[in-house]
Amino acid sequence: MSGITYVRGDATAPSVKGVKVIAHVCNDIGGWGRGFVLAVSRRWPEPEAAYRAWHRDRAENDFALGALQLVRVEPYVWVANMVGQRGIRTGSKGVPVRYEAIDTALGRLADRVIALDASVHLPRIGCGLAGGKWSRVEPLIEERLVARGIEVMVYDHGEGPS
């Protein structure tokens, strides 16, 4: 596989065969309710419930920027909650996206995806409500996933690149 495959459609409904991991970026404050997570929650309740419990019990677990949580939602489908944004609002410290956290989470994701022999499906992570630039995120995906031989599909759901 060379590079990322870009497709129009819904990242929560990948149509390829085999094990699939749907990856997305979450914030570090326990908020779930806007953006891509709404599409995830419409299909499966488990990723939101797991994320909220993970955040709630963060004193006893690894919940932090750069962390990864894999949640199985169907026999061949997993959702990857990746903590890659600080808060939810743009303010004095800039936009919420944290590229280094996304990079760390993608590295962790690669190990898990290889073990599952899965493909990765995602929207343009970090580039919606998190305020990131695809020109900064795409190379992280190329380096952490594609360079390790992982098939990656990026879904555009009606909007163009940012």
C-alpha positions as CSV (number, residue, x, y, z in Angstrom):
1,M,0.0,0.0,0.0
2,S,1.5,3.3,-0.9
3,G,0.0,6.3,0.7
4,I,-3.4,7.1,1.9
5,T,-6.6,6.3,0.0
6,Y,-9.1,9.2,0.0
7,V,-12.8,8.3,-0.4
8,R,-16.1,10.2,-0.2
9,G,-18.4,8.6,2.3
10,D,-19.0,7.8,6.0
11,A,-15.9,6.7,8.0
12,T,-18.2,4.8,10.3
13,A,-19.3,2.5,7.5
14,P,-16.1,1.2,5.8
15,S,-16.9,-1.2,3.0
16,V,-13.6,-3.2,2.8
17,K,-13.2,-6.7,3.9
18,G,-11.3,-7.8,7.0
19,V,-10.8,-6.3,10.4
20,K,-11.3,-2.5,10.5
21,V,-10.4,0.2,13.0
22,I,-12.3,3.5,12.9
23,A,-10.0,6.1,14.4
24,H,-10.9,9.6,15.6
25,V,-9.6,12.3,18.0
26,C,-11.1,13.0,21.4
27,N,-10.5,15.9,23.8
28,D,-8.8,15.6,27.2
29,I,-11.7,17.0,29.3
30,G,-14.3,14.2,28.9
31,G,-16.5,16.0,26.4
32,W,-18.3,13.9,23.8
33,G,-21.1,15.4,21.8
34,R,-20.0,17.4,18.8
35,G,-18.3,16.5,15.5
36,F,-17.4,13.0,14.3
37,V,-18.3,11.4,17.6
38,L,-22.0,12.0,16.9
39,A,-21.7,9.7,13.9
40,V,-19.9,7.1,16.0
41,S,-22.6,7.3,18.7
42,R,-25.4,7.0,16.2
43,R,-24.0,3.6,15.2
44,W,-22.7,2.2,18.5
45,P,-23.1,3.3,22.1
46,E,-20.0,1.5,23.3
47,P,-17.2,4.0,22.3
48,E,-18.9,6.9,24.1
49,A,-19.6,4.8,27.2
50,A,-16.0,3.5,27.2
51,Y,-14.5,7.0,26.7
52,R,-16.6,8.6,29.5
53,A,-15.6,5.8,31.9
54,W,-12.0,6.1,30.8
55,H,-12.1,9.8,31.6
56,R,-14.0,9.5,34.8
57,D,-11.5,6.9,36.2
58,R,-8.5,8.8,34.8
59,A,-6.8,8.8,38.2
60,E,-6.4,5.1,37.9
61,N,-5.6,4.7,34.2
62,D,-3.6,6.1,31.2
63,F,-6.1,8.8,30.1
64,A,-4.1,11.7,28.9
65,L,-3.0,13.5,25.7
66,G,-1.6,10.8,23.3
67,A,-3.5,8.0,24.9
68,L,-5.4,5.3,22.9
69,Q,-8.5,3.3,23.8
70,L,-9.7,0.6,21.4
71,V,-13.4,-0.4,21.7
72,R,-14.8,-3.4,19.9
73,V,-18.2,-2.6,18.4
74,E,-18.7,-5.5,16.0
75,P,-16.9,-8.8,15.4
76,Y,-14.6,-7.2,12.8
77,V,-14.9,-3.5,13.7
78,W,-13.1,-1.5,16.5
79,V,-13.3,2.2,17.3
80,A,-10.1,3.9,18.4
81,N,-10.6,6.8,20.8
82,M,-7.4,8.9,20.5
83,V,-6.8,11.8,23.0
84,G,-5.4,14.4,20.6
85,Q,-6.9,17.7,21.7
86,R,-6.6,19.9,24.7
87,G,-10.0,21.1,25.7
88,I,-12.6,22.1,23.2
89,R,-12.3,25.9,22.6
90,T,-9.8,28.1,20.7
91,G,-8.3,30.5,23.2
92,S,-5.1,32.1,24.3
93,K,-3.2,28.9,23.7
94,G,-4.5,28.6,20.2
95,V,-6.7,25.8,18.7
96,P,-7.4,22.6,20.7
97,V,-5.5,20.2,18.4
98,R,-2.3,18.8,19.8
99,Y,-0.2,17.4,16.9
100,E,2.3,15.7,19.2
101,A,-0.5,13.9,21.0
102,I,-2.0,12.7,17.7
103,D,1.4,11.5,16.7
104,T,1.8,9.6,20.0
105,A,-1.7,8.1,19.7
106,L,-1.1,7.1,16.0
107,G,2.1,5.3,17.1
108,R,0.2,3.3,19.7
109,L,-2.6,2.7,17.2
110,A,-0.1,1.2,14.7
111,D,1.1,-1.5,17.1
112,R,-2.5,-2.5,17.9
113,V,-3.7,-2.4,14.2
114,I,-0.7,-4.6,13.1
115,A,-1.6,-7.1,15.9
116,L,-5.2,-7.2,14.7
117,D,-4.2,-7.3,11.0
118,A,-6.6,-4.5,10.4
119,S,-7.1,-1.5,8.1
120,V,-7.6,2.0,9.5
121,H,-10.5,4.3,8.6
122,L,-10.8,7.9,9.7
123,P,-12.1,11.3,8.9
124,R,-9.6,14.1,8.6
125,I,-8.7,13.8,12.3
126,G,-7.9,16.9,14.3
127,C,-9.1,19.2,11.5
128,G,-12.7,19.8,12.4
129,L,-13.7,21.2,15.8
130,A,-10.1,20.7,17.0
131,G,-8.9,23.4,14.5
132,G,-6.0,21.6,13.0
133,K,-4.5,21.6,9.5
134,W,-4.5,18.5,7.4
135,S,-1.1,19.5,6.0
136,R,0.2,18.9,9.6
137,V,-1.8,15.7,10.3
138,E,-1.4,13.8,7.0
139,P,2.4,13.4,7.4
140,L,1.8,11.9,10.9
141,I,-0.5,9.3,9.4
142,E,2.0,8.6,6.6
143,E,4.9,8.2,9.1
144,R,3.1,6.3,11.9
145,L,0.7,4.0,9.8
146,V,1.4,4.0,6.1
147,A,5.2,3.6,6.6
148,R,4.5,0.4,8.6
149,G,2.4,-1.1,5.8
150,I,-1.0,-0.3,7.3
151,E,-3.9,0.3,4.8
152,V,-5.4,3.7,5.6
153,M,-8.6,5.2,4.2
154,V,-9.5,8.9,4.9
155,Y,-13.2,9.8,4.4
156,D,-14.5,13.1,3.3
157,H,-18.2,13.4,4.2
158,G,-19.2,16.0,1.7
159,E,-16.7,18.7,2.6
160,G,-13.4,19.4,0.9
161,P,-9.9,19.4,2.3
162,S,-8.9,21.8,5.0
